[in-house]
Amino acid sequence: MSSLQPRLQTLAQLIPPLTADLHKGDCGRVAAIGGCEEYTGAPYFVASAALRLGSDLAHVVCEKDAGTVIKSYSPDLIVHPYLRSVDNRSDRGLDEIGARIAELLGKMHAVSAGSGLGNDTNILQSVRRAIGAARERQLPIVLDADALALVAEAPEIIRGYRNAVLTPNAPELSRLIKALGVGGSAREMPADEAARMVAQKLDGVTVLCKGKKDVITNGDKVFVCDESG
Protein backbone atom coordinates (compact mmCIF):
# COMPACT_ATOMS: atom_id res chain seq x y z
CA MET A 1 0.00 0.00 0.00
CA SER A 2 2.88 2.36 0.73
CA SER A 3 3.99 2.35 -2.90
CA LEU A 4 0.48 3.39 -3.97
CA GLN A 5 0.15 6.20 -1.44
CA PRO A 6 1.83 8.95 -3.56
CA ARG A 7 -0.36 8.00 -6.53
CA LEU A 8 -3.51 8.08 -4.44
CA GLN A 9 -2.57 11.50 -3.11
CA THR A 10 -2.11 12.74 -6.68
CA LEU A 11 -5.49 11.35 -7.71
CA ALA A 12 -7.14 12.95 -4.68
CA GLN A 13 -6.10 16.36 -5.98
CA LEU A 14 -8.27 15.76 -9.07
CA ILE A 15 -11.44 15.21 -7.04
CA PRO A 16 -13.32 18.41 -6.14
CA PRO A 17 -14.24 18.70 -2.45
CA LEU A 18 -17.94 18.36 -1.73
CA THR A 19 -19.48 21.57 -0.41
CA ALA A 20 -22.99 22.96 0.10
CA ASP A 21 -22.35 25.42 -2.73
CA LEU A 22 -22.21 22.71 -5.42
CA HIS A 23 -25.13 21.80 -7.68
CA LYS A 24 -25.84 18.62 -9.59
CA GLY A 25 -23.40 18.47 -12.48
CA ASP A 26 -20.68 20.61 -10.90
CA CYS A 27 -18.64 17.51 -10.05
CA GLY A 28 -18.64 16.06 -13.53
CA ARG A 29 -20.75 15.69 -16.64
CA VAL A 30 -19.58 12.86 -18.89
CA ALA A 31 -20.80 11.73 -22.31
CA ALA A 32 -20.27 8.19 -23.58
CA ILE A 33 -20.72 8.01 -27.34
CA GLY A 34 -21.36 4.45 -28.44
CA GLY A 35 -23.91 1.70 -28.74
CA CYS A 36 -25.70 0.25 -31.74
CA GLU A 37 -28.40 -2.35 -32.33
CA GLU A 38 -25.96 -5.25 -31.74
CA TYR A 39 -23.87 -3.77 -28.91
CA THR A 40 -25.63 -2.07 -26.02
CA GLY A 41 -23.66 -3.16 -22.96
CA ALA A 42 -20.36 -1.38 -23.59
CA PRO A 43 -21.60 2.25 -23.44
CA TYR A 44 -23.68 1.37 -20.37
CA PHE A 45 -20.57 0.17 -18.54
CA VAL A 46 -18.63 3.29 -19.56
CA ALA A 47 -21.33 5.67 -18.34
CA SER A 48 -22.13 3.75 -15.15
CA ALA A 49 -18.41 3.53 -14.31
CA ALA A 50 -18.21 7.32 -14.59
CA LEU A 51 -21.03 7.61 -12.05
CA ARG A 52 -19.41 5.11 -9.69
CA LEU A 53 -16.16 7.08 -9.82
CA GLY A 54 -17.95 10.23 -8.72
CA SER A 55 -19.33 12.01 -11.78
CA ASP A 56 -22.68 13.67 -11.17
CA LEU A 57 -24.25 13.07 -14.58
CA ALA A 58 -23.59 10.46 -17.25
CA HIS A 59 -25.03 10.73 -20.75
CA VAL A 60 -25.05 8.06 -23.46
CA VAL A 61 -25.23 9.06 -27.13
CA CYS A 62 -26.20 5.94 -29.05
CA GLU A 63 -27.90 4.60 -32.16
CA LYS A 64 -31.68 4.85 -32.35
CA ASP A 65 -32.30 1.10 -31.95
CA ALA A 66 -30.01 0.90 -28.90
CA GLY A 67 -31.64 3.72 -26.95
CA THR A 68 -34.57 1.89 -25.36
CA VAL A 69 -32.38 -1.07 -24.43
CA ILE A 70 -29.75 1.08 -22.71
CA LYS A 71 -32.45 3.07 -20.88
CA SER A 72 -33.78 -0.21 -19.49
CA TYR A 73 -30.41 -1.00 -17.90
CA SER A 74 -30.43 1.91 -15.49
CA PRO A 75 -32.58 4.93 -14.61
CA ASP A 76 -29.39 6.80 -13.67
CA LEU A 77 -28.25 7.30 -17.26
CA ILE A 78 -29.44 10.05 -19.60
CA VAL A 79 -29.77 8.45 -23.02
CA HIS A 80 -29.77 10.33 -26.32
CA PRO A 81 -30.61 8.04 -29.30
CA TYR A 82 -29.22 10.52 -31.82
CA LEU A 83 -27.07 8.27 -34.01
CA ARG A 84 -28.54 6.76 -37.16
CA SER A 85 -27.37 3.68 -39.03
CA VAL A 86 -27.50 3.48 -42.81
CA ASP A 87 -30.89 1.76 -42.49
CA ASN A 88 -32.29 4.54 -40.27
CA ARG A 89 -30.66 7.57 -41.82
CA SER A 90 -33.73 8.74 -43.78
CA ASP A 91 -35.34 10.41 -40.75
CA ARG A 92 -32.27 12.33 -39.60
CA GLY A 93 -29.28 13.56 -41.59
CA LEU A 94 -25.64 13.84 -40.57
CA ASP A 95 -25.85 17.62 -40.22
CA GLU A 96 -28.74 17.42 -37.77
CA ILE A 97 -27.06 14.64 -35.81
CA GLY A 98 -23.82 16.61 -35.68
CA ALA A 99 -25.59 19.73 -34.45
CA ARG A 100 -27.39 17.83 -31.68
CA ILE A 101 -24.22 16.13 -30.46
CA ALA A 102 -22.23 19.37 -30.63
CA GLU A 103 -24.87 21.12 -28.53
CA LEU A 104 -24.74 18.33 -25.94
CA LEU A 105 -20.94 18.33 -25.81
CA GLY A 106 -21.02 22.03 -25.03
CA LYS A 107 -22.40 21.03 -21.62
CA MET A 108 -19.94 18.20 -20.90
CA HIS A 109 -16.66 18.06 -18.99
CA ALA A 110 -15.32 14.90 -20.67
CA VAL A 111 -16.18 12.46 -23.45
CA SER A 112 -15.66 8.78 -24.20
CA ALA A 113 -16.21 7.51 -27.74
CA GLY A 114 -16.13 4.13 -29.41
CA SER A 115 -17.61 1.53 -27.07
CA GLY A 116 -20.12 -0.64 -28.91
CA LEU A 117 -20.26 1.52 -32.04
CA GLY A 118 -20.02 -1.28 -34.56
CA ASN A 119 -18.87 -0.58 -38.12
CA ASP A 120 -21.87 1.12 -39.71
CA THR A 121 -20.52 3.87 -41.99
CA ASN A 122 -23.23 6.37 -41.10
CA ILE A 123 -22.66 5.99 -37.36
CA LEU A 124 -18.89 6.23 -37.74
CA GLN A 125 -19.21 9.42 -39.77
CA SER A 126 -21.29 10.98 -37.01
CA VAL A 127 -18.78 9.94 -34.37
CA ARG A 128 -15.95 11.37 -36.42
CA ARG A 129 -17.78 14.70 -36.39
CA ALA A 130 -18.34 14.34 -32.65
CA ILE A 131 -14.61 13.89 -32.08
CA GLY A 132 -14.04 17.11 -34.00
CA ALA A 133 -16.65 18.88 -31.88
CA ALA A 134 -15.02 17.66 -28.66
CA ARG A 135 -11.66 18.85 -29.91
CA GLU A 136 -13.01 22.29 -30.78
CA ARG A 137 -14.26 22.58 -27.20
CA GLN A 138 -10.94 21.33 -25.76
CA LEU A 139 -12.72 18.49 -23.95
CA PRO A 140 -10.74 15.54 -22.61
CA ILE A 141 -11.70 12.56 -24.77
CA VAL A 142 -11.04 8.84 -24.44
CA LEU A 143 -11.12 6.83 -27.67
CA ASP A 144 -11.64 3.09 -27.43
CA ALA A 145 -12.77 0.13 -29.48
CA ASP A 146 -14.39 1.10 -32.79
CA ALA A 147 -13.31 4.75 -32.50
CA LEU A 148 -9.71 3.55 -32.83
CA ALA A 149 -10.58 2.35 -36.34
CA LEU A 150 -11.45 5.96 -37.16
CA VAL A 151 -8.02 7.06 -35.93
CA ALA A 152 -6.34 4.36 -38.02
CA GLU A 153 -8.30 5.52 -41.07
CA ALA A 154 -7.79 9.26 -40.49
CA PRO A 155 -5.07 10.00 -37.89
CA GLU A 156 -5.46 13.74 -38.42
CA ILE A 157 -8.73 13.78 -36.46
CA ILE A 158 -6.75 13.36 -33.23
CA ARG A 159 -3.12 14.08 -34.10
CA GLY A 160 -1.55 16.66 -31.81
CA TYR A 161 -4.56 16.80 -29.49
CA ARG A 162 -3.04 16.32 -26.05
CA ASN A 163 -6.38 16.08 -24.29
CA ALA A 164 -6.95 12.74 -26.02
CA VAL A 165 -6.30 9.26 -24.63
CA LEU A 166 -6.30 6.19 -26.90
CA THR A 167 -6.88 2.84 -25.16
CA PRO A 168 -5.95 0.04 -27.61
CA ASN A 169 -5.48 -3.62 -26.80
CA ALA A 170 -2.69 -5.49 -28.62
CA PRO A 171 -4.57 -6.13 -31.92
CA GLU A 172 -5.86 -2.53 -32.01
CA LEU A 173 -2.34 -1.26 -31.33
CA SER A 174 -1.06 -3.38 -34.23
CA ARG A 175 -3.61 -1.78 -36.56
CA LEU A 176 -2.56 1.70 -35.44
CA ILE A 177 1.10 0.79 -35.96
CA LYS A 178 0.36 -0.34 -39.51
CA ALA A 179 -1.81 2.68 -40.31
CA LEU A 180 0.80 5.13 -38.98
CA GLY A 181 3.68 3.45 -40.79
CA VAL A 182 5.59 2.67 -37.61
CA GLY A 183 6.62 -0.76 -38.89
CA GLY A 184 6.26 -4.22 -37.41
CA SER A 185 3.40 -5.14 -35.11
CA ALA A 186 2.63 -4.96 -31.41
CA ARG A 187 3.64 -8.62 -31.15
CA GLU A 188 7.04 -8.02 -32.77
CA MET A 189 8.24 -5.28 -30.42
CA PRO A 190 7.97 -4.53 -26.71
CA ALA A 191 4.59 -3.04 -25.82
CA ASP A 192 6.15 0.03 -24.24
CA GLU A 193 8.17 0.79 -27.36
CA ALA A 194 5.22 0.18 -29.70
CA ALA A 195 2.92 2.42 -27.66
CA ARG A 196 5.57 5.14 -27.40
CA MET A 197 6.09 5.18 -31.18
CA VAL A 198 2.34 5.45 -31.82
CA ALA A 199 2.10 8.35 -29.37
CA GLN A 200 5.03 10.07 -31.10
CA LYS A 201 3.46 9.59 -34.54
CA LEU A 202 0.30 11.22 -33.20
CA ASP A 203 2.30 14.17 -31.82
CA GLY A 204 1.85 13.67 -28.11
CA VAL A 205 -1.54 11.98 -27.84
CA THR A 206 -1.58 9.73 -24.76
CA VAL A 207 -1.72 6.00 -25.49
CA LEU A 208 -2.82 3.51 -22.85
CA CYS A 209 -2.05 0.05 -24.21
CA LYS A 210 -4.04 -2.56 -22.30
CA GLY A 211 -2.51 -5.93 -21.49
CA LYS A 212 -1.00 -8.03 -18.73
CA LYS A 213 0.98 -4.88 -18.04
CA ASP A 214 -0.69 -1.62 -19.00
CA VAL A 215 1.58 0.85 -20.79
CA ILE A 216 0.79 4.57 -20.61
CA THR A 217 2.81 7.02 -22.69
CA ASN A 218 2.66 10.38 -24.42
CA GLY A 219 5.63 9.55 -26.62
CA ASP A 220 8.03 11.10 -24.15
CA LYS A 221 7.39 9.58 -20.74
CA VAL A 222 6.44 5.92 -20.34
CA PHE A 223 4.64 4.49 -17.31
CA VAL A 224 4.05 0.75 -16.87
CA CYS A 225 1.33 -0.43 -14.50
CA ASP A 226 1.62 -4.06 -13.46
CA GLU A 227 -0.82 -3.92 -10.55
CA SER A 228 -3.17 -6.90 -10.71
CA GLY A 229 -6.80 -6.14 -11.49
N, C-alpha and C positions, 0 to 999 in steps of 0.2 A: 504493500500500500504506500510505503514511503516514496517509492519511485514515481508513483502516480500523483502525489500531492502537488508538486509544482504545476502539473498539467491541469489538475482540477481547479487550482487557484486561478489559472489563466482563463479557463472556461467560465468561472464564476463572474469574471469581470464583464463577460458578454451578456449576462442576464440582468435585465433592469430590476431594481428593487421594487417590491410591491408597496404602493402607497395609496392613501385614500383619494389622491388627486387623479389617479388613472381611470380611464374608461375602457370599456370593452373594445379591443383592437389595438390599444396603445402598446401592448406587449407582443405584438406580432400578428401580421396578416399574411398568410402564405397561400399561393395558388399552385396547385398540382395540375399540370396540363397532360392529359393522357386518358386512355380508356376508349375502347371501341366495342363493337358488338361481341367479339370473341373474348376480349380481355377486359374484365371489369375489376378484378381484385387488386391489381398493382397500384392504380391511382388511389384506391381506398387506403391501402397500407401507407402510402406516402403521406397523404393528408392526415390520417389518424395518428401517425407517428409524430407529425408536427405538433398536433394538439397535446400528445402525451409528453412531449419535450418542453411544453410551456407556451406555445403560441396560443393566442386568444381565438383566432378565427382561421379556419382552413376551408379553402374553396377548391372545387374540382371542376376543371373545364374538360368536357369529354364529348364523345360522339353522341348524336341524338339517341341512338338505340341503346346506349349504355347508361343514359341518365337515370331512368327509373330503377334500374338494377342497383346502381351505386347508392341512390337515395335510400333504398331498402336496407342497406347494410348498417347505416347509422343516421340518427337524426341530428348528430353533431356537425355533419358536413353540409356546406352550402354548394349545391351542384348546379352547374351551368351547362346544359346540353347544347352548346353552340356549334361544335364541329359537325361537319357533314361529309359523309363518304361519297364516293362517285355515284352510288345508287340513290342517295338522298339529296344531291346537290341542287336539284331543281327548285327547292323552296327557299334556298338561302345561298347567295353567292359569296365568293371569297372576300370581296370588298366589305360586305356587311359583317361577315364573320370576323374579319380583321379589325374592323372598327369596334365591335363589341368586346373583343378580347383586349384591345388596346385600352379601352375605357376602364375595364376591370383592373388591368395591370397598373393603371394610374393610382389605384387605391392600395396596392400591395407593398409589402416590405421585401419579399423574396419569392422566387419562382422555381419550381421543379418542372421539367418537361421530358417526356419520352416514355414513361411507364405505361405499358399496355396500349401503345398507339396503334400497333399493327403496321402494315405497309401500304395502306390505301393512299393513292397519290394525292387525292383531294385533301385528306386529313393532314398529310405531311406538308403540303403547301401552306396550309393554314398555320401549322406549328412553326414552320420556317418564318412566317411573318410575325408570329408571336415572339420568337426569339429576337427578331429585330426590334420589336416594340419594347421588350424588356431591356435591351441594350441601350436604346434611346433614352430610357428612363434611369439608366445606371443601376438597375436592380441586380442584386446577386442572383445568379441562376445556376441550377444544377442540371446537367444534361446526362440522361441515362438511357439505356436500352435503345429503343428505336430512334430517339433523337440523335444518337451517335452516328447512325447511318446518314443523317442529314449533314453532319459535320464531315464525314468521309466524302460525301458527294460534293459539298461546297464549303471547304474549310474557312472561306472568307467570312461566313456568317458569325464566326466566333473568334477568329484570329485577332490577337492583340487585346482581347477584352478580359481584363484581369479580375473582373468580378464573376468570372465563369469557372465552374468546376465540372470536369468530365469524369465520369465514374465507370470506366470500361472494365469488363472481365477480360480474361486472356484472349478469347477469340475476337472480341470487339477491339481490343488493343491491336491485335494483328491486322485487322481491317484498316484501322487508322494508320498504322505503320505503312501499309501498302499504299493507301490513298495519298499519304503525305510524302511518299518517296524516300522514306527513311532507310529502307533496305532490310532484308531478312524478315523474321516474324518474331512474335513475342516468345515463341518456344525456342528460338535459336539464339537468344541473347538474354542476359539477366533482366529480370522484370524492372529493377530500378533504372537500368540503363535505357531500356526500351521506353519506359514512361517518361524519363527525362528528355529523351530525344523528341518525343511527340510534343511535350510541353514547349520545347525550344522551337520546333517547327511552327507552333501556333502562337509564338511570340509572348510567352509568359502566362498562358492559360494554365490553371492548376489541373493536374491530372491525378486522380485517385484510382490506382489500378488495384482491383479487388482480387484477392487470392488467399493462399495459406498465410502469406504475409502481405499486408496491404502496403502499397507504396504510394506516397503522396509527394508530389514535386511540382514546382513551377518552372522547371528547366534550369534553375540555379541551385536551390536547396533541395535536398532529398531527405524525406523522413520515412522510416520503415516501422510499421506497427505490427508486432508479432504477438500482441495480447490475444489470448484465446477468447472466442465469442465476439 
